[in-house]
Amino acid sequence: MAANSTSFTKAPEPPYYAVIFSSQRADEDRGYAQLADRMFQLAAAQPGFLEVESARNADGFGITVSYWSNEQAITAWEAHVEHKSAQELGQRVWYDNYQVRVAKVERAYGKTHVT
């Protein structure tokens, strides 16, 4: 799954954790897409990473939800040296506003369309 995917994840049965990153992008890309793809590849290789869902509207508001097996995996990802560098760059260059929320998913349900 690419970092800009709009498809549903195949998360495991709960419990697991979600990191919800809501952001308002600044106007210019300045390498954002390439670094976002790199961060997805890097996160996907981390122990405890499960999947990611992401969407962004035409005005630059986006939500990315990454799913993790446990809080230790999230903490390790937050501290990853390349991810830390990307976070700092995002704060300086790409995001006018952002919020990060971490939640434990205890229930999950929905409609699954099989083709």
N, C-alpha and C positions, 0 to 999 in steps of 0.2 A: 504494500500500500504506500503510495506517495504521500509526502507531508501535506499536500493540498487536497487530499482525497475528500470526497463528499459522501462516501459510502459508509455503511454501518460496520462496526467492528464485530469480531467474533470473540467477545470476552468470555472468560470462563464463568462458571457458577460462582455467585458471591459466597464469601466476602472477598473483596479486593479493594484497591484504592484508586481514586481518580484525582489527577492534578488538573485543575480547570484554569486555563490561562486566557483571560479576556483582555483584548487590547484594541487600542485605536491607533492605527498606523499613521505615520507622517506621510506627506505627499510623495516623496521620492523613494524609489526602490533601492538604489545604491548597493546592489549586491545581496539584498534581503533573500530573494528566492533561492539563490545558491547556498547561502548559509542555512536557511530553513531546511533544505534538503539534506545538507550535511548533518544537521542536528538530529533529524529523523533517523538517518542511517546510524549515527552514533548511539542514540537512545535505544534503538532496536537491538543493538549489540550488548546492551547492559543487562546484567543479571536482574531478574524480576520484572523486566519490561514485558507488557502484554500486548498493547496495541495503541493506536491513536486515531482520533477523529478530529477533523478540522474544517472550518468554514469561515469565509470572509465575505462581507457584502461590498458593494461598489463604493461605499463611502469609507472603506478601510477598517470598519469594525469587524473584529474576528474573535472566534472562540476556538481554542484547541484544547481537547481533553486527552490527556495521556493516561493510560491505565497501567497499574503496577500491582505486583503480587503482595507487597508489604511496604511499610514505612521506611525500613532500612534501605530498600532499593531506591526510593524517592530521595532520601537524604544523600545517598551516594551519587545519584544523578545531579542533584543540585550542586554538589561539591566538585564534580568532574571539571578538570582544568579547562578543557576546550569549551564546555558548556558555560562555565563562569565567564570566560572571555566573550562569548556570544551574548550573554545576559548584559554585560557592561556596554557592549556596542549597541545593543537594542535600546538601552536606556538613554544613551547619548544621541543616537541617530534615527532609529526607526519608530519608536513609540512615543506618541504624545501622552498617552495614559495607558496604564495596564493594572491588572489585579491578578493575583494568584491565589487560588483556593485549593485546599487539599481536603478530600472527603473520603470516608469509608463507605463503600457500596455494600449495603446489607441485603438489598432486594433489587432485582432487575426483572422487568417483564415487558412485553410488547407484542406487536404483530410481526410475524415473519412471513414474507411472501416468497414462496418457492416457485421458480419458473421451470 
